[in-house]
Amino acid sequence: MKLYGSPLCPDCVDAVKVLDGVGIPYDYHNITESLPDLKAFLALRDSRSEFDEAKESGLIGIPAFLMEDGSLTLDTDEVVNKEK
């Protein structure tokens, strides 16, 4: 699973703590430190309907979890429940 986020985002910091706490592996992509990671995230954000509500609310849409099967969620609890 890829986790797109930023240490500047409290929700992302919490998501990392939760995933680490339950032992769920992830590949972290810091969109505020890496231009390639930011570009990859923006390509997802611009093309996936999962981000519509976040964009309409003026949110960035992180943390964003891109699963191995191509599904995407912005919900940490959904990831934890799916990986159990």
C-alpha positions in Angstrom: 0.0 0.0 0.0 1.1 3.5 -0.8 0.4 6.2 1.8 0.4 9.7 0.4 0.8 12.3 3.1 2.8 14.9 4.9 4.3 15.3 8.4 2.7 18.8 8.3 -0.8 17.2 8.3 -2.0 16.1 11.7 -4.3 13.5 10.2 -1.3 12.0 8.3 0.8 11.9 11.5 -2.1 10.1 13.2 -2.5 7.7 10.3 1.2 6.7 10.5 0.9 6.1 14.2 -2.2 3.9 13.8 -0.6 1.9 11.0 2.6 1.5 12.9 0.7 0.6 16.0 -1.1 -2.3 14.4 1.8 -3.4 12.2 0.3 -2.6 8.8 3.1 -2.1 6.3 3.0 0.9 3.9 5.2 2.8 1.5 5.1 6.4 2.6 5.2 9.2 0.0 5.8 12.6 1.5 4.1 15.0 -0.9 5.8 18.0 0.8 9.4 16.7 0.5 9.4 15.1 -3.0 8.3 16.7 -6.2 7.8 13.3 -7.9 5.6 12.2 -5.0 3.6 15.4 -5.2 3.1 14.9 -8.9 2.0 11.3 -8.5 -0.4 12.4 -5.8 -1.8 15.2 -7.9 -2.3 12.9 -10.8 -4.4 10.6 -8.5 -6.3 13.5 -7.0 -7.2 14.9 -10.4 -8.4 11.6 -11.8 -10.1 9.7 -9.0 -13.6 10.3 -7.7 -12.6 9.3 -4.2 -11.2 12.9 -3.8 -14.3 14.7 -5.0 -15.7 15.3 -1.5 -12.3 16.5 -0.1 -11.8 18.9 -3.1 -15.4 20.3 -2.7 -14.6 20.9 1.0 -11.3 22.7 0.2 -9.2 19.9 1.6 -6.1 18.4 0.1 -7.2 14.8 0.4 -4.4 13.3 2.6 -3.8 10.9 4.0 -4.6 8.9 0.9 -4.1 5.2 0.8 -3.6 3.5 -2.6 -4.0 -0.2 -2.1 -2.2 -2.9 -4.0 -5.5 -3.8 -5.8 -5.8 -0.2 -7.1 -8.5 0.8 -4.7 -8.1 4.1 -2.9 -9.4 5.4 0.4 -8.9 8.5 2.5 -10.1 6.7 5.7 -7.5 5.2 8.0 -10.1 3.1 9.8 -11.1 1.5 6.5 -7.5 0.5 5.9 -7.1 -1.0 9.3 -10.4 -2.9 9.0 -9.5 -4.1 5.5 -6.0 -5.3 6.5 -7.1 -7.3 9.6 
